């Protein structure tokens, strides 16, 4: 069975070496690079299943690197590693679409389990919800395979999480959904930071669907959301 391939971007030589060895012992292929510029170069030249990015790196920090990686492949899952516990940093990482944000020091077994769960979710593509490759949402056409939302020839490229969120909302269109339901289905947990991340994603979807007045995402404070399609 082919091993999952991890891009590890970590500038600390001792920590990076230990983490690479531990991940390899856990059954993964690991390509370890020590700065953001080299990480982006390696990413564009190889195929990876997930990226593990240190926030503080020379030449290109982890947040900037993540943005560049998303531009290359919006579907790739990634997590941030950091020694900083600032709430602002964690929110910034989640706003970029990070699947997790892990503060050092952390338990290596916990990291491996988190990566395993993220890769498993990513492997279960968005097509699991609705079998058709494309679905019509008002005036929009959503292509699941390409992760594209199209209206009047204009294409909005989506991340996998955005696509999963759209599909879950569409599957329950014109129904009031509790926030907890959405978090369990799309984020797989209900903690504070996942809730803030969901708010960011909902704001994005409102912008994506603004060209069709028959589509709206309405919030009911203290209750949840309703994806309205008339």
C-alpha positions, 0 to 999 in steps of 0.5 A, a space after each residue: 500500500 502506498 504511503 501518504 506523503 507529508 510535506 514538513 516545513 520546519 526550520 528547527 533542525 533538531 525538532 524537524 529531524 525528530 518529527 520526521 523520524 517519528 512520522 516515518 516510524 508511523 508509516 508516512 513518507 516525509 519530505 522535510 525542508 527548512 525554510 518557506 521558499 524551499 518548501 514552496 519549490 518542493 511542493 510544486 515539484 512533488 505530490 503531497 497528501 498533507 502539509 505540516 507548516 511551522 509558522 515562524 520560518 526564514 525566507 517565507 513564514 508559514 502563513 505566506 507559504 500556506 497562501 502560496 500553496 493554496 494558489 497552487 492547489 486549493 484542495 491540499 489539507 494543511 496544519 500549522 505548527 507554532 510555539 506561539 499561543 497567540 489567539 490572533 495567530 490561531 485565528 489567522 491560520 484558521 481563516 486561511 483554511 487550515 485544518 488544524 493549528 497545533 501549539 508546541 510542545 505537543 504530544 507526537 502521538 496526538 499529532 499523528 492521530 490528527 494528521 490521520 483523521 485529516 487525511 482520511 476526511 480529505 480522501 473521502 471526496 465531496 462526491 460522497 454526498 451527491 453522486 452527480 458530478 455537477 449540481 445546479 444551485 439557483 443560477 450557479 453550477 457546482 462541479 464537484 470533481 473540479 471544485 468549481 462554482 460557476 455563474 455566467 462563465 465566471 469560475 470560483 475555485 473552491 477549497 475542499 472544505 468550502 465544497 463540503 460546506 456547500 454540499 451539506 448546506 445544499 442537502 439541507 436547503 431551506 431548513 434551519 441547521 444548528 451550528 453544532 450540526 454543521 461543525 460536527 459534519 464539516 469540521 468534525 468538532 465543535 470547539 471555539 476556534 472551529 466555530 470562528 473558522 466556520 463564521 469565516 467560511 460562511 462569509 466567503 459563501 455569502 460572497 460567492 453566491 451574491 450574484 443570485 438574489 434567490 440564494 441566501 444564507 441567513 443566521 438566526 442568533 443562538 439557533 443556527 443557519 438556513 441556506 435558502 434557495 428559492 
